[in-house]
């Protein structure tokens, strides 16, 4: 009887792959940091809420298998200077960076008539300019490193529209376009870029603004974090450039 050797899995390991997560202190960002750390990735929890980021890294660094690998960095994604300093700190600490999850995002629920110019600009700055600044900062390091992965957390708001979210829609439609452009520019350098179109989640992003929302229509952010991990573990030579992940009772998608 012939014994067949077990095929080697083509799935990438995240062991030692340094991943920076913006907005990493809570919600989907925190769930992503936990999920990637469990898979062996040293994670950089980058967030304006530095105390919460530091508390999460302490949690991660006392978990078996991730001890000492996570760091917290205070970061405003609308500041190119802070972003440069953040990336330099990551390189000084680890010597390289392998992945970026552009997760930080905000929304202001106002009609076009009531939305101020300053509010419009703030949403665009965080949701669209921020990912551009971050990608621009990490691209040279990923190229020199022989490749890497950028995941932009988009939204079903990039595929359809509803009332009182004009700035949010504009930012997310723009982010989807930016992601596709980055995908084209990154491919020659083995830099993978993915647009992750996520449906509603049980996170402060929604729950703080809509406390009466039916939470049964929302998904656990841990499920979306697991999708991010899946995307980052695709074999060499393969990239999933766009993926949509929805709760079964999604209300913002048909």
SERO-4910 file (N, C-alpha, C, O; in steps of 0.05 Angstrom, whole numbers):
BEGIN
 pado doro    nc1    nc2    nc3   cac1   cac2   cac3    cc1    cc2    cc3    oc1    oc2    oc3
  Unk    A     17    -24      0      0      0      0     18     25      0     35     28     17
  Unk    A     13     42    -18     29     66    -20     20     87      0     -4     93      3
  Unk    A     39     99     14     33    120     33     39    147     20     61    153     11
  Unk    A     19    164     19     22    190      7     31    210     28     20    211     50
  Unk    A     51    226     21     60    247     39     38    269     42     24    275     22
  Unk    A     36    280     65     17    301     70     26    327     55     49    336     59
  Unk    A      8    338     39     16    363     24     22    386     43      9    389     64
  Unk    A     41    402     36     47    426     52     26    447     47     19    453     24
  Unk    A     16    458     69     -5    479     66      7    504     54     28    513     62
  Unk    A     -7    516     34      3    540     22     -5    565     38      4    587     32
  Unk    A    -21    561     59    -30    584     75     -7    597     89      9    583    102
  Unk    A     -5    623     87     16    638    100     13    637    131    -10    637    141
  Unk    A     35    638    145     35    641    174     38    670    180     51    685    166
  Unk    A     25    678    202     28    706    211     50    709    233     54    731    243
  Unk    A     63    687    239     84    688    259    106    708    252    118    706    230
  Unk    A    110    728    269    131    747    265    124    769    245    141    786    240
  Unk    A    101    768    233     93    789    213     81    813    228     59    810    240
  Unk    A     94    835    227     86    859    242     63    873    228     65    880    205
  Unk    A     41    877    243     17    889    231      9    913    248      6    911    272
  Unk    A      5    936    235     -4    960    248    -34    963    243    -43    961    220
  Unk    A    -49    967    264    -78    971    262    -86    998    272    -82   1004    295
  Unk    A    -97   1015    254   -106   1041    263   -134   1039    276   -149   1021    269
  Unk    A   -139   1056    295   -164   1054    310   -165   1027    324   -186   1015    327
  Unk    A   -141   1019    334   -138    992    344   -147    988    373   -146    965    383
  Unk    A   -155   1009    387   -160   1007    416   -187    995    423   -190    985    445
  Unk    A   -206    997    405   -233    987    412   -247    978    387   -238    981    364
  Unk    A   -271    966    391   -288    958    368   -274    938    350   -260    920    359
  Unk    A   -278    941    324   -265    923    305   -235    924    307   -222    903    304
  Unk    A   -223    947    312   -194    949    314   -184    931    336   -164    917    332
  Unk    A   -196    932    360   -187    915    382   -191    886    376   -174    869    382
  Unk    A   -214    879    364   -219    851    357   -198    841    337   -190    818    338
  Unk    A   -190    859    318   -170    852    298   -143    848    311   -128    829    305
  Unk    A   -136    865    330   -110    862    344   -109    835    359    -89    821    358
  Unk    A   -131    829    372   -132    803    387   -129    780    368   -114    761    373
  Unk    A   -144    781    346   -144    759    327   -117    755    314   -108    732    311
  Unk    A   -104    776    306    -78    774    293    -56    765    313    -39    750    306
  Unk    A    -58    775    337    -39    768    358    -41    738    364    -21    724    368
  Unk    A    -66    728    365    -70    699    369    -57    682    347    -50    659    351
  Unk    A    -56    694    323    -44    680    300    -14    683    299     -1    673    281
  Unk    A     -2    698    318     27    700    320     38    726    310     63    729    310
  Unk    A     21    745    302     32    770    292     37    790    314     20    794    332
  Unk    A     61    802    314     65    825    332     47    848    322     50    856    299
  Unk    A     30    858    339     12    879    331     19    906    343     27    908    366
  Unk    A     14    927    327     18    954    336    -10    966    338    -24    970    318
  Unk    A    -18    972    363    -44    983    368    -42   1014    366    -33   1027    385
  Unk    A    -50   1025    344    -47   1054    339    -74   1067    342    -93   1060    328
  Unk    A    -76   1087    360   -102   1099    366    -98   1125    380    -79   1129    395
  Unk    A   -117   1144    376   -118   1168    391   -122   1163    421   -111   1177    438
  Unk    A   -136   1142    427   -142   1134    455   -119   1118    466   -120   1093    467
  Unk    A    -98   1132    473    -73   1117    480    -76   1100    505    -65   1078    507
  Unk    A    -92   1109    524    -96   1094    549   -109   1067    543   -102   1046    553
  Unk    A   -130   1068    525   -143   1044    518   -125   1026    501   -125   1001    504
  Unk    A   -109   1038    484    -90   1022    468    -69   1009    486    -63    985    482
  Unk    A    -60   1023    506    -40   1012    524    -52    989    541    -39    969    546
  Unk    A    -77    992    549    -91    971    564    -94    946    547    -91    923    557
  Unk    A   -100    949    521   -102    926    503    -76    912    499    -74    888    500
  Unk    A    -54    928    496    -28    915    492    -20    900    517     -7    879    515
  Unk    A    -27    911    540    -20    896    565    -35    870    566    -24    849    574
  Unk    A    -60    870    557    -76    845    555    -62    825    536    -59    802    543
  Unk    A    -55    835    512    -43    818    492    -16    807    501     -9    784    496
  Unk    A     -1    823    515     26    815    523     26    796    547     47    786    555
  Unk    A      3    792    560      2    773    581    -13    747    572    -18    729    588
  Unk    A    -20    747    546    -33    723    535    -12    704    525      7    712    511
  Unk    A    -15    678    530      4    658    521      8    660    491    -11    662    476
  Unk    A     33    661    483     40    661    455     44    688    443     54    691    421
  Unk    A     36    709    457     39    736    447     56    754    465     58    778    460
  Unk    A     67    743    486     81    759    507    102    777    495    120    768    481
  Unk    A     99    803    501    119    822    493    119    832    464    135    848    457
  Unk    A    100    822    448    101    828    419     84    853    412     90    865    391
  Unk    A     65    860    428     47    883    421     57    909    433     67    909    455
  Unk    A     54    930    418     60    957    428     37    976    422     22    971    403
  Unk    A     34    997    438     13   1017    434     27   1043    425     47   1051    437
  Unk    A     15   1056    406     26   1082    396      2   1101    393    -18   1095    381
  Unk    A      5   1125    406    -15   1146    402    -13   1156    374      8   1164    365
  Unk    A    -36   1157    359    -34   1165    331    -60   1178    322    -82   1168    326
  Unk    A    -57   1202    310    -78   1215    296    -73   1211    266    -53   1221    255
  Unk    A    -90   1196    253    -85   1188    225    -88   1212    206    -81   1209    182
  Unk    A    -97   1235    215    -99   1258    198    -73   1274    199    -71   1295    185
  Unk    A    -53   1266    214    -28   1280    217     -5   1265    203      4   1245    214
  Unk    A      4   1274    180     27   1260    167     52   1259    184     67   1240    183
  Unk    A     56   1280    200     80   1280    218     78   1258    239     98   1244    244
  Unk    A     54   1255    251     51   1234    271     53   1206    258     64   1188    270
  Unk    A     43   1204    234     45   1178    220     74   1171    214     82   1148    218
  Unk    A     90   1190    205    118   1185    200    133   1176    225    148   1157    225
  Unk    A    127   1191    247    139   1183    273    131   1156    282    147   1140    293
  Unk    A    105   1149    277     95   1123    285    109   1100    269    118   1081    281
  Unk    A    111   1104    243    124   1083    227    153   1080    234    164   1058    236
  Unk    A    167   1102    239    195   1101    248    198   1086    274    217   1071    278
  Unk    A    178   1090    292    179   1076    318    175   1046    314    188   1030    327
  Unk    A    158   1039    296    153   1010    289    179    998    278    187    976    286
  Unk    A    191   1011    259    216   1001    247    238    999    268    253    980    268
  Unk    A    240   1019    285    261   1018    306    256    994    325    275    981    334
  Unk    A    231    988    330    224    966    349    228    939    336    240    921    348
  Unk    A    217    935    312    216    909    300    235    905    277    242    882    270
  Unk    A    244    926    264    262    924    242    248    922    215    260    925    194
  Unk    A    222    919    216    206    917    191    176    920    197    169    919    221
  Unk    A    160    924    177    131    923    179    120    908    156    129    911    133
  Unk    A    101    891    161     90    873    141     61    878    133     52    869    112
  Unk    A     46    891    150     18    895    145      7    920    157     17    930    177
  Unk    A    -14    930    145    -28    954    154    -58    949    151    -67    942    130
  Unk    A    -72    954    173   -102    953    172   -112    981    177   -111    991    200
  Unk    A   -122    994    156   -133   1020    159   -162   1018    169   -181   1015    153
  Unk    A   -165   1019    195   -191   1014    207   -203   1039    220   -227   1041    222
  Unk    A   -187   1059    227   -197   1083    240   -218   1096    223   -214   1100    199
  Unk    A   -240   1104    235   -261   1117    220   -281   1131    238   -285   1123    261
  Unk    A   -295   1151    227   -315   1165    242   -339   1171    223   -337   1168    199
  Unk    A   -361   1178    235   -385   1186    220   -399   1208    236   -399   1208    260
  Unk    A   -411   1227    222   -427   1247    234   -455   1246    221   -457   1251    197
  Unk    A   -475   1240    236   -501   1235    225   -517   1262    224   -530   1270    243
  Unk    A   -515   1275    201   -529   1300    196   -538   1301    167   -526   1289    150
  Unk    A   -559   1316    162   -568   1321    135   -547   1339    121   -531   1351    134
  Unk    A   -549   1340     95   -531   1357     79   -534   1386     88   -515   1401     90
  Unk    A   -559   1394     94   -563   1422    102   -552   1428    130   -543   1451    135
  Unk    A   -552   1409    148   -543   1414    175   -513   1407    179   -501   1417    198
  Unk    A   -502   1391    162   -474   1384    164   -456   1409    159   -459   1422    139
  Unk    A   -438   1415    178   -421   1438    174   -397   1431    156   -391   1408    153
  Unk    A   -385   1452    145   -361   1447    129   -340   1434    145   -325   1416    135
  Unk    A   -337   1442    171   -316   1431    188   -322   1401    193   -303   1385    194
  Unk    A   -347   1394    197   -354   1366    201   -349   1349    176   -338   1327    178
  Unk    A   -356   1360    153   -350   1346    128   -321   1341    126   -313   1318    120
  Unk    A   -304   1361    130   -276   1358    127   -264   1338    147   -246   1323    140
  Unk    A   -275   1338    171   -265   1319    192   -269   1290    183   -252   1273    186
  Unk    A   -293   1284    173   -299   1257    164   -281   1249    141   -270   1227    140
  Unk    A   -278   1267    121   -260   1261     98   -231   1258    108   -217   1240     98
  Unk    A   -223   1274    126   -195   1273    136   -189   1246    149   -169   1233    143
  Unk    A   -207   1236    166   -202   1211    181   -206   1187    162   -189   1169    161
  Unk    A   -228   1187    147   -236   1163    133   -222   1159    106   -220   1137     96
  Unk    A   -214   1181     93   -202   1179     67   -173   1189     66   -155   1175     57
  Unk    A   -168   1213     77   -141   1223     77   -123   1206     95   -100   1201     88
  Unk    A   -134   1197    118   -118   1181    136   -107   1156    123    -83   1151    125
  Unk    A   -124   1139    111   -114   1116     97    -94   1122     75    -74   1107     71
  Unk    A    -97   1144     61    -78   1152     41    -51   1159     54    -30   1150     45
  Unk    A    -52   1175     75    -27   1182     89    -13   1157     99     12   1154     97
  Unk    A    -28   1138    111    -17   1114    122     -4   1097    100     18   1087    103
  Unk    A    -19   1093     78     -9   1076     56     16   1089     44     36   1075     38
  Unk    A     16   1115     40     39   1129     29     64   1125     47     86   1123     37
  Unk    A     59   1125     73     82   1122     92     93   1094     93    117   1091     95
  Unk    A     76   1073     90     86   1046     93     95   1034     66    110   1015     66
  Unk    A     86   1045     44     93   1033     18    123   1029     14    131   1007      6
  Unk    A    139   1049     20    168   1044     15    180   1022     32    197   1007     23
  Unk    A    170   1019     56    180    997     74    170    970     64    185    951     65
  Unk    A    146    969     55    135    943     45    150    935     19    157    912     15
  Unk    A    156    955      2    170    949    -23    198    939    -16    208    920    -28
  Unk    A    212    953      2    239    944     10    239    917     23    258    902     22
  Unk    A    217    911     36    214    886     51    207    863     32    206    840     41
  Unk    A    202    868      7    195    848    -12    165    842    -14    157    823    -27
  Unk    A    149    859     -1    120    856     -2    107    861     25    120    868     44
  Unk    A     81    858     25     66    862     49     36    864     42     28    857     20
  Unk    A     20    873     61     -9    873     57    -21    897     70    -16    903     93
  Unk    A    -38    911     55    -54    934     65    -83    926     63    -92    919     41
  Unk    A    -98    927     85   -126    922     84   -141    948     93   -136    958    114
  Unk    A   -158    958     75   -174    981     81   -202    973     88   -216    961     73
  Unk    A   -210    980    112   -237    974    121   -256    994    109   -257   1017    118
  Unk    A   -271    985     90   -290   1002     77   -317    999     90   -318    999    115
  Unk    A   -338    997     76   -365    995     88   -385    990     65   -379    995     42
  Unk    A   -408    979     73   -430    977     53   -438   1005     43   -451   1008     23
  Unk    A   -429   1026     58   -434   1054     50   -419   1061     25   -423   1082     13
  Unk    A   -401   1044     16   -386   1048     -9   -401   1034    -33   -391   1035    -55
  Unk    A   -423   1022    -27   -438   1008    -48   -466   1018    -52   -479   1014    -73
  Unk    A   -477   1032    -32   -503   1043    -34   -505   1067    -16   -485   1075     -3
  Unk    A   -528   1080    -14   -529   1105      2   -555   1106     18   -576   1095     10
  Unk    A   -554   1120     41   -578   1126     57   -576   1154     67   -555   1168     63
  Unk    A   -597   1164     79   -598   1192     86   -580   1199    109   -573   1182    126
  Unk    A   -572   1224    111   -558   1236    134   -530   1224    138   -520   1221    160
  Unk    A   -517   1217    115   -490   1205    117   -474   1213     93   -458   1197     83
  Unk    A   -478   1237     82   -465   1244     57   -434   1244     60   -421   1234     41
  Unk    A   -423   1255     81   -394   1255     84   -384   1226     87   -363   1220     76
  Unk    A   -398   1210    102   -389   1182    106   -389   1167     79   -370   1153     73
  Unk    A   -411   1170     64   -412   1157     38   -389   1167     20   -376   1150      7
  Unk    A   -386   1193     19   -365   1203      1   -337   1192      9   -321   1186     -8
  Unk    A   -332   1191     35   -306   1181     45   -302   1151     38   -280   1143     31
  Unk    A   -323   1135     41   -321   1107     37   -321   1099      7   -307   1081     -1
  Unk    A   -336   1113     -9   -334   1109    -38   -306   1117    -47   -294   1103    -63
  Unk    A   -296   1139    -36   -269   1147    -43   -248   1127    -34   -228   1122    -48
  Unk    A   -252   1116    -10   -233   1096      0   -233   1071    -17   -212   1059    -21
  Unk    A   -256   1063    -27   -257   1040    -45   -241   1045    -70   -227   1028    -80
  Unk    A   -244   1069    -81   -228   1076   -105   -199   1078    -99   -182   1068   -115
  Unk    A   -191   1089    -76   -163   1090    -68   -152   1062    -65   -129   1057    -74
  Unk    A   -167   1044    -53   -158   1017    -50   -152   1003    -76   -132    989    -79
  Unk    A   -170   1007    -96   -166    995   -122   -141   1006   -135   -126    992   -149
  Unk    A   -137   1032   -132   -113   1045   -144    -87   1034   -130    -67   1029   -144
  Unk    A    -88   1032   -104    -65   1021    -89    -59    992    -97    -36    983    -99
  Unk    A    -81    977   -102    -78    949   -111    -62    948   -137    -44    931   -140
  Unk    A    -69    966   -156    -54    966   -182    -25    974   -178     -7    961   -189
  Unk    A    -20    994   -161      7   1003   -157     24    984   -140     48    982   -143
  Unk    A     10    969   -123     25    951   -105     33    924   -118     53    912   -109
  Unk    A     18    915   -137     22    888   -148     51    884   -158     62    862   -153
  Unk    A     63    903   -173     91    898   -182    111    894   -160    133    884   -164
  Unk    A    104    903   -135    122    902   -113    114    881    -92    124    880    -70
  Unk    A     95    863   -100     85    842    -82     71    854    -58     71    842    -37
  Unk    A     60    878    -61     44    890    -40     14    884    -46      3    894    -66
  Unk    A      2    869    -29    -26    862    -32    -43    885    -20    -37    895      2
  Unk    A    -65    891    -33    -84    911    -22   -112    900    -24   -120    891    -46
  Unk    A   -126    901     -2   -153    890     -1   -173    911      9   -168    925     28
  Unk    A   -196    913     -5   -218    929      5   -237    910     20   -249    892      8
  Unk    A   -240    914     46   -258    897     62   -283    913     67   -284    932     82
  Unk    A   -304    905     53   -330    919     55   -346    905     77   -357    884     74
  Unk    A   -347    918    100   -359    906    124   -387    918    129   -392    942    127
  Unk    A   -406    900    135   -432    908    144   -433    915    173   -412    914    186
  Unk    A   -456    922    183   -459    932    211   -448    913    232   -452    889    230
  Unk    A   -435    924    252   -423    909    274   -431    919    301   -439    943    304
  Unk    A   -430    902    321   -436    911    348   -411    924    360   -397    912    376
  Unk    A   -407    948    353   -384    964    362   -393    991    371   -415   1000    364
  Unk    A   -376   1005    386   -383   1033    395   -389   1051    371   -404   1070    374
  Unk    A   -378   1046    348   -382   1063    324   -412   1066    319   -421   1088    312
  Unk    A   -427   1044    322   -456   1045    318   -471   1048    344   -490   1064    346
  Unk    A   -463   1033    365   -479   1032    389   -479   1058    404   -498   1065    417
  Unk    A   -457   1073    403   -456   1099    417   -474   1119    404   -486   1136    418
  Unk    A   -478   1118    378   -495   1137    364   -524   1128    362   -542   1145    361
  Unk    A   -528   1102    361   -555   1091    358   -560   1071    380   -561   1047    375
  Unk    A   -564   1080    405   -567   1061    428   -591   1043    425   -592   1022    438
  Unk    A   -611   1051    409   -635   1035    407   -634   1016    382   -654   1004    376
  Unk    A   -612   1015    369   -610    998    346   -614    968    353   -607    959    374
  Unk    A   -627    954    335   -632    925    339   -605    910    335   -596    906    313
  Unk    A   -593    902    357   -567    890    356   -567    862    343   -546    852    335
  Unk    A   -591    850    340   -592    824    327   -587    827    297   -582    807    284
  Unk    A   -589    851    286   -583    855    258   -553    861    253   -545    865    230
  Unk    A   -537    861    274   -509    868    272   -492    843    277   -501    824    289
  Unk    A   -467    843    266   -449    821    270   -428    827    291   -423    850    298
  Unk    A   -418    806    302   -396    808    322   -371    817    308   -363    806    288
  Unk    A   -358    838    318   -333    848    305   -312    826    304   -294    827    286
  Unk    A   -313    807    322   -293    785    321   -296    769    295   -276    758    286
  Unk    A   -320    767    284   -324    753    259   -310    768    236   -298    755    219
  Unk    A   -312    794    236   -299    810    215   -268    809    219   -253    808    200
  Unk    A   -259    809    244   -231    807    250   -220    780    239   -198    779    229
  Unk    A   -236    759    242   -227    733    232   -225    734    201   -208    720    190
  Unk    A   -242    750    188   -240    753    159   -214    768    152   -202    761    132
  Unk    A   -207    788    168   -182    802    163   -158    783    165   -140    783    149
  Unk    A   -159    766    185   -137    746    188   -137    728    164   -115    721    154
  Unk    A   -160    719    155   -161    701    132   -149    715    107   -134    702     93
  Unk    A   -156    740    103   -145    755     80   -115    756     81   -101    753     61
  Unk    A   -104    760    105    -75    763    108    -60    737    106    -35    737    104
  Unk    A    -74    715    108    -61    688    107    -64    675     79    -58    651     77
  Unk    A    -72    690     59    -73    679     32    -45    671     22    -26    684     30
  Unk    A    -43    651      6    -17    642     -4     -3    663    -20    -15    682    -31
  Unk    A     23    661    -21     39    678    -38     29    676    -67     21    655    -76
  Unk    A     28    699    -80     19    699   -108    -11    703   -111    -21    704   -133
  Unk    A    -25    704    -88    -55    708    -89    -63    731    -71    -53    733    -49
  Unk    A    -81    748    -82    -92    769    -66   -122    770    -70   -131    767    -93
  Unk    A   -137    774    -49   -165    779    -51   -168    809    -50   -166    821    -29
  Unk    A   -174    821    -73   -173    850    -75   -198    863    -63   -197    886    -55
  Unk    A   -220    848    -62   -244    860    -50   -261    837    -38   -264    816    -50
  Unk    A   -271    842    -14   -288    822     -1   -310    837     15   -305    858     27
  Unk    A   -334    826     15   -356    837     31   -363    817     52   -367    793     47
  Unk    A   -366    826     77   -373    809     99   -397    822    114   -394    844    124
  Unk    A   -419    807    115   -444    819    125   -456    801    147   -452    777    148
  Unk    A   -471    814    165   -487    798    184   -510    785    169   -519    796    149
  Unk    A   -519    763    179   -541    749    165   -566    766    163   -582    762    144
  Unk    A   -570    784    182   -594    801    181   -586    829    173   -598    849    183
  Unk    A   -567    832    156   -557    858    147   -581    875    137   -597    866    122
  Unk    A   -582    900    147   -603    918    140   -594    940    120   -610    955    110
  Unk    A   -567    942    116   -558    963     98   -550    951     70   -537    964     54
  Unk    A   -559    927     66   -554    914     40   -577    896     33   -588    883     51
  Unk    A   -585    894      8   -609    878      1   -605    849      7   -623    833      2
***
